[in-house]
Amino acid sequence: MLRLCNINKRFALKDAKQSNALCASDSRVSGRFFYALKDINMHCQSGQVVALLGANGAGKTTLLRILSTALKADSGEIYIHEQSVEENLAQYRKSIGFLSGSTGLYARLTGFENLKYFAQLYGLQTADIEPRIDFLVKQLAMTSFIHRRFDDYSTGMKQKVAIARAVLHQPKWVILDEPTTGLDIKAREVILSFIEKLKQQGVGVIFSTHDLSEVERLCEQVFVIDQGQVQFSGELQQLVAQGNGNLYQSVLSYMEQSA
Ligand SMILES: Nc1ncnc2c1ncn2[C@@H]1O[C@H](COP(=O)(O)OP(=O)(O)OP(=O)(O)O)[C@@H](O)[C@H]1O
């Protein structure tokens, strides 16, 4: 179980001008700060697929970055199996994989070389590296391009390699920030069925998306976040029932609560 308790995050605004400009449109601005996340509480069951929904700017990426430890919360705690992440940081980082918006992969290397480099960085045994990469190349349908240079790749190809990198070390939790945004239907299908395979292997997946069909297909648990606050947390079926069978209407109603 992954548990977030009272997570808060604020960003310092650059100057009074930025503060005044934002102040008019966003109630999250106070003084020289933008309060991006307020008292976030989440429970995620191991092995489940969890969706994070919310409007643009709701705070999803900020929350996923905190979960991945790329960003530090101002206050609050994350627990994995009731152990504080803060006190077991190295162990926690081994147990998670994170796909962020920027790939962080090397343009001049091939996809294969990138994966080999990161596998070494993650400390995989030399003998295990190529079989693991081969396995992921097949699962993510990358055979036709994996030995080409990364800077020649399409968006979908880059995203597949970035996802493979995030799971090279076989983490127990995978955190994916909008894994299918901007992808064609074929690449999207490969990634969605890869998430299903992760689930079959008992890997927990937490991902953000704007596509409710992905949520209906993959998720057990859903969090709707609006203006930095959790408006709904619970099972997908519960959310669907609240909209009388219409997930879209239900999510929309939670996104409008703080409008
Ligand atoms: N470093 C920062 N400094 C100031 N404000 C920030 C910073 N990072 C994020 N924000 C603000 O925090 C809010 C939440 O951003 P975040 O990227 O988490 O939203 P999101 O829900 O992922 O949106 P989207 O769906 O568009 O990706 C936004 O209003 C954003 O401008």
The ligand as a Tripos MOL2 file, in Angstrom:
@<TRIPOS>MOLECULE
LIG
   31    33     1     0     0
SMALL
NO_CHARGES

@<TRIPOS>ATOM
      1 N1          7.7260   25.5660  -10.3800 N.pl3     1 LIG1
      2 C1          6.5230   26.1390  -10.3750 C.ar      1 LIG1
      3 N2          6.3680   27.4420  -10.0230 N.ar      1 LIG1
      4 C2          5.1610   28.0300   -9.9820 C.ar      1 LIG1
      5 N3          4.0190   27.3870  -10.2800 N.ar      1 LIG1
      6 C3          4.0950   26.1000  -10.6520 C.ar      1 LIG1
      7 C4          5.3460   25.4050  -10.7210 C.ar      1 LIG1
      8 N4          5.0810   24.1120  -11.1200 N.ar      1 LIG1
      9 C5          3.7400   24.0350  -11.2870 C.ar      1 LIG1
     10 N5          3.1600   25.2090  -11.0110 N.ar      1 LIG1
     11 C6          1.7250   25.5140  -11.0790 C.3       1 LIG1
     12 O1          1.0230   24.5250  -10.3190 O.3       1 LIG1
     13 C7         -0.2190   24.2420  -10.9500 C.3       1 LIG1
     14 C8         -0.3410   22.7640  -11.1150 C.3       1 LIG1
     15 O2          0.5190   22.3490  -12.1650 O.3       1 LIG1
     16 P1          0.6120   20.8420  -12.6380 P.3       1 LIG1
     17 O3          1.6150   20.8030  -13.7360 O.co2     1 LIG1
     18 O4          0.8360   19.9790  -11.4660 O.co2     1 LIG1
     19 O5         -0.8560   20.6130  -13.2210 O.3       1 LIG1
     20 P2         -1.4700   19.3820  -14.0140 P.3       1 LIG1
     21 O6         -2.7100   18.9790  -13.2890 O.co2     1 LIG1
     22 O7         -0.4470   18.3370  -14.2300 O.co2     1 LIG1
     23 O8         -1.8780   20.0490  -15.4050 O.3       1 LIG1
     24 P3         -1.9020   19.4490  -16.9170 P.3       1 LIG1
     25 O9         -3.1020   18.5720  -17.0150 O.co2     1 LIG1
     26 O10        -2.0310   20.6760  -17.7530 O.co2     1 LIG1
     27 O11        -0.6020   18.7260  -17.1430 O.co2     1 LIG1
     28 C9         -0.2450   24.9960  -12.2770 C.3       1 LIG1
     29 O12        -1.0610   26.1500  -12.1440 O.3       1 LIG1
     30 C10         1.1940   25.3720  -12.5090 C.3       1 LIG1
     31 O13         1.3090   26.5960  -13.2000 O.3       1 LIG1
@<TRIPOS>BOND
     1     1     2 1
     2     2     3 ar
     3     2     7 ar
     4     3     4 ar
     5     4     5 ar
     6     5     6 ar
     7     6     7 ar
     8     6    10 ar
     9     7     8 ar
    10     8     9 ar
    11     9    10 ar
    12    10    11 1
    13    11    12 1
    14    11    30 1
    15    12    13 1
    16    13    14 1
    17    13    28 1
    18    14    15 1
    19    15    16 1
    20    16    17 2
    21    16    18 1
    22    16    19 1
    23    19    20 1
    24    20    21 2
    25    20    22 1
    26    20    23 1
    27    23    24 1
    28    24    25 2
    29    24    26 1
    30    24    27 1
    31    28    29 1
    32    28    30 1
    33    30    31 1
@<TRIPOS>SUBSTRUCTURE
     1 LIG1         1 GROUP 0 **** ****
